[in-house]
Amino acid sequence: MDREIRRADVVIAGGGASGLAAAIELGMKAPDLNVLVIEKMPEPGRKIRATGSGRCNISNTGAAGFSRIMEFFREIGLVTKAYGNGLVYPYSESAADVVALLTERAASLGVNFACGEEIVSVKYLPATLAADAAPGSRNIFRLESVIKDRDGLRSITTHASFVILAMGGKAGPAYGTIGDGYRIARNLGHRVVTPVPALTGIECDEWDAGHVPCGITLGGTRSAGVVSLYKDPREVFGEETKVFEEAGEIQFTRYGLSGICVFNMTRQMRYDRRAGESLDEFLVKVDQFPGGKIAEYIRDRQRGRFADTPVGEILRTVLKEPLADYVIASADDGPDENGRILADRQLSSLSDEEVRSIADHVHSLEFHPVQIRGWNDAQVTMGGVSLDEINEATSESLLIKGLYLTGELADRDFQCGGYNLSNAWITGLAAADDIAQ
Ligand SMILES: Cc1cc2nc3c(=O)[nH]c(=O)nc-3n(C[C@H](O)[C@H](O)[C@H](O)COP(=O)(O)OP(=O)(O)OC[C@H]3O[C@@H](n4cnc5c(N)ncnc54)[C@H](O)[C@@H]3O)c2cc1C
């Protein structure tokens, strides 16, 4: 097998969000440095293209380092717009445009790219030990990478004075992130907090392709509501057991629950399946009529001209049909003396207790999570290289001088809304600024 040997002042391992930000910043602040981005995918920024459903929710006005991030994007000529809720997008709302701009800027500043090349190991050799160390090198890293092509496998060794590990986490493996960075960081002596998927959907108990236990198809229904997460349902429920609550659009899918508020909730549901932990200690409740009192709504109508209307019909005036059907089926204790199910009974026939039971199901519809959706669906990784071993101001390793760990690779994750990309940009910029000094 042929082996090629090359040298760069700075190797950026991974051409994703943090790697590209670092590359451009180095190109602008330290034009004399020879900067090489090694990216395993055929082109850089594959994941960025998928962000914000192709629109790229690039940042958030409330994100740490927001003004610095905006200054960077202004400098490279990206026009952005912020919405009232703080979410920031490129003006074109095109993630592909963002990737094109980042790669074009980096290349025009003299950054070199080696795409389709996978880094398999990074070794740190203090300069005195490295036989082929360049004169004046502060320290030396040796990276081994491979290119697989039609002619077989080609191996390349790269020597560098600085390495920025910007290889992302494990979320979205289709975009090149399968957790290589964790292995490499571990081999360099870093501790890795067990990575688990987050910002993803939740699979629910007895949920079969969207058919919930009563045989009703909820899959495909979207509705505005409030999701709450309770921890340890074996305890008596109370406010103290509620660990999360968020309003938003809830998507009932073929496997369970999804939507931004559900995604955010998964950040509170850390569990390690490999260690035998389960989601038994969690219970999800959905309020389908937030801000209103469904019991009052029903009682009002019990007395008026809707008294003879079937319960199901009334509930369908406030809830989407599958949800209304599911709520009534869940609240139904069995047919009455005339053999009628709850949905078909006249409103006036409901007892106070039955009204309360329907209200409980509307305001606190329960779902038992059995599994968080895996890496393919997750938008972010919880866990990663321990922050105890990283200088948060510069992204530099506290164990090895000249080694930087940026973006999602480190044990930092945030809710939806542009915070995760913000983390990638700001940590990439911090690493580049430190090296440029
Ligand atoms: C579908 C989806 C939508 C998202 N939408 C948003 C959003 O709108 N807003 C937001 O803030 N966040 C969003 N995120 C999260 C955000 O994209 C990530 O947090 C961010 O991209 C992380 O940046 P990074 O630089 O750490 O890693 P990445 O951007 O993941 O880049 C890592 C790069 O390293 C490369 N790499 C990995 N291993 C190797 C190796 N061995 N050799 C060479 N290269 C390697 C990968 O191919 C990849 O290109 C989304 C995530 C997903 C999956």
The ligand as an ORCA input file, in Angstrom:
! r2SCAN-3c Opt
* xyz 0 1
  C     -30.962     16.887     10.635
  C     -30.280     17.883     11.546
  C     -30.774     19.178     11.606
  C     -30.167     20.108     12.462
  N     -30.638     21.401     12.455
  C     -30.018     22.317     13.246
  C     -30.423     23.679     13.198
  O     -31.273     24.093     12.381
  N     -29.808     24.561     14.044
  C     -28.821     24.166     14.919
  O     -28.318     24.992     15.680
  N     -28.381     22.875     14.927
  C     -28.933     21.965     14.106
  N     -28.465     20.672     14.106
  C     -27.264     20.344     14.938
  C     -25.981     20.880     14.260
  O     -26.001     20.567     12.888
  C     -24.720     20.266     14.897
  O     -24.755     20.454     16.289
  C     -23.460     20.888     14.318
  O     -23.366     20.678     12.922
  C     -22.220     20.308     14.980
  O     -21.082     20.886     14.387
  P     -19.679     20.153     14.485
  O     -18.687     21.008     13.817
  O     -19.404     19.757     15.873
  O     -19.862     18.788     13.692
  P     -20.487     18.469     12.274
  O     -21.095     19.659     11.667
  O     -21.302     17.270     12.489
  O     -19.197     18.123     11.413
  C     -18.329     17.061     11.725
  C     -17.595     16.693     10.433
  O     -16.529     15.788     10.742
  C     -16.454     14.831      9.714
  N     -15.798     13.630     10.239
  C     -16.252     12.796     11.194
  N     -15.377     11.790     11.379
  C     -14.330     12.008     10.535
  C     -13.121     11.303     10.251
  N     -12.803     10.147     10.852
  N     -12.278     11.823      9.320
  C     -12.582     12.977      8.674
  N     -13.722     13.665      8.879
  C     -14.587     13.192      9.809
  C     -17.911     14.580      9.350
  O     -18.026     14.007      8.068
  C     -18.499     15.986      9.446
  O     -18.478     16.665      8.207
  C     -29.046     19.727     13.268
  C     -28.570     18.414     13.190
  C     -29.167     17.495     12.338
  C     -28.622     16.092     12.268
*
